[in-house]
Amino acid sequence: MDPQQANQPPQYIEKSYPVTPVNQPPDSNAQMQMHQKHANRKHFDAANAERKRQIEHDTEELVRLARELNVAIERGNGPAPSEPALASQLIHKAEAIERLAHGVEEKMKLTVSGD
């Protein structure tokens, strides 16, 4: 090697690699679709978390109402025909329990998938 070549920095040869589907960056449409899919997934996860919170709250309320109804029935040994107000209260409480249980069932069916 002559002294002039020794003082010069090494020459780098830039290699170009062919672009294949494997190493090709996604185009803007694909990126937009990926961002939209990610945003939808976050939305579905948030909706499912809120639905789960509502189910837990409604289930606690359902248990509370069922216990109250059970205590009222045991205390009165069942509604007597002479106590229409108590019978009406028990019926209303039982109907509220039924509506709440149906609502919990429907919310459980509605759990959303992000796929």
C-alpha positions as CSV (number, residue, x, y, z in Angstrom):
1,M,0.0,0.0,0.0
2,D,1.4,3.4,-0.9
3,P,1.6,6.2,1.8
4,Q,-1.1,8.3,0.0
5,Q,-3.7,5.5,0.3
6,A,-2.8,4.9,3.9
7,N,-3.8,8.6,4.9
8,Q,-7.1,8.5,3.1
9,P,-10.2,7.2,5.0
10,P,-11.5,3.9,3.9
11,Q,-14.0,4.0,1.1
12,Y,-17.4,2.6,2.0
13,I,-19.4,1.0,-0.6
14,E,-23.1,1.5,-0.1
15,K,-25.0,-1.6,-0.7
16,S,-28.6,-1.5,-1.7
17,Y,-30.8,-4.3,-0.7
18,P,-33.8,-5.2,-2.8
19,V,-37.1,-4.2,-1.2
20,T,-39.2,-7.3,-0.6
21,P,-42.6,-7.7,1.1
22,V,-40.8,-8.9,4.2
23,N,-38.6,-5.8,4.8
24,Q,-40.8,-3.2,3.1
25,P,-42.2,-0.6,5.5
26,P,-46.0,-0.4,5.5
27,D,-47.5,2.2,3.2
28,S,-49.6,5.1,4.6
29,N,-52.9,3.2,4.0
30,A,-51.6,0.2,5.9
31,Q,-50.4,2.4,8.7
32,M,-53.7,4.2,8.9
33,Q,-55.5,0.8,9.1
34,M,-53.1,-0.3,11.8
35,H,-53.8,2.9,13.8
36,Q,-57.5,2.5,13.3
37,K,-57.4,-1.1,14.4
38,H,-55.4,-0.1,17.5
39,A,-57.9,2.7,18.3
40,N,-60.9,0.3,17.9
41,R,-59.2,-2.2,20.2
42,K,-58.7,0.5,22.8
43,H,-62.4,1.5,22.4
44,F,-63.6,-2.1,22.8
45,D,-61.4,-2.6,25.8
46,A,-62.7,0.5,27.4
47,A,-66.3,-0.5,26.6
48,N,-65.8,-4.0,28.0
49,A,-64.2,-2.6,31.2
50,E,-67.2,-0.3,31.7
51,R,-69.6,-3.1,31.0
52,K,-67.8,-5.3,33.6
53,R,-68.0,-2.5,36.2
54,Q,-71.7,-2.1,35.5
55,I,-72.3,-5.9,35.8
56,E,-70.4,-6.0,39.2
57,H,-72.4,-3.0,40.5
58,D,-75.8,-4.5,39.3
59,T,-74.8,-7.9,40.7
60,E,-74.1,-6.3,44.1
61,E,-77.5,-4.5,44.0
62,L,-79.2,-7.8,42.9
63,V,-77.7,-9.6,45.9
64,R,-78.7,-6.8,48.3
65,L,-82.3,-6.8,47.0
66,A,-82.6,-10.6,47.2
67,R,-81.4,-10.6,50.8
68,E,-83.9,-7.8,51.7
69,L,-86.7,-9.8,50.0
70,N,-85.6,-13.0,51.8
71,V,-85.6,-11.2,55.2
72,A,-89.0,-9.6,54.6
73,I,-90.5,-12.9,53.7
74,E,-89.0,-14.7,56.7
75,R,-90.0,-11.9,59.1
76,G,-93.6,-11.9,57.9
77,N,-93.7,-15.6,57.2
78,G,-95.0,-14.7,53.8
79,P,-97.5,-12.0,53.0
80,A,-100.9,-12.5,54.6
81,P,-104.1,-11.5,52.7
82,S,-104.8,-8.9,55.4
83,E,-101.6,-7.1,54.6
84,P,-101.9,-6.0,51.0
85,A,-99.3,-3.2,51.4
86,L,-96.6,-5.7,52.5
87,A,-97.5,-8.1,49.7
88,S,-97.3,-5.2,47.2
89,Q,-93.9,-4.2,48.5
90,L,-92.6,-7.8,48.1
91,I,-94.0,-8.0,44.6
92,H,-92.3,-4.8,43.6
93,K,-89.0,-5.9,45.1
94,A,-89.3,-9.2,43.3
95,E,-90.0,-7.4,40.0
96,A,-87.0,-5.2,40.6
97,I,-84.8,-8.2,41.1
98,E,-86.1,-9.8,37.9
99,R,-85.4,-6.7,35.9
100,L,-82.0,-6.3,37.3
101,A,-81.1,-10.0,36.7
102,H,-82.3,-9.7,33.1
103,G,-80.2,-6.6,32.6
104,V,-77.1,-8.3,34.0
105,E,-77.7,-11.3,31.7
106,E,-78.0,-9.0,28.7
107,K,-74.8,-7.1,29.6
108,M,-73.0,-10.4,29.9
109,K,-74.1,-11.3,26.3
110,L,-73.0,-8.0,24.9
111,T,-69.3,-8.3,25.8
112,V,-67.5,-7.0,22.7
113,S,-64.5,-8.4,20.9
114,G,-62.0,-6.1,19.2
115,D,-61.2,-8.6,16.4
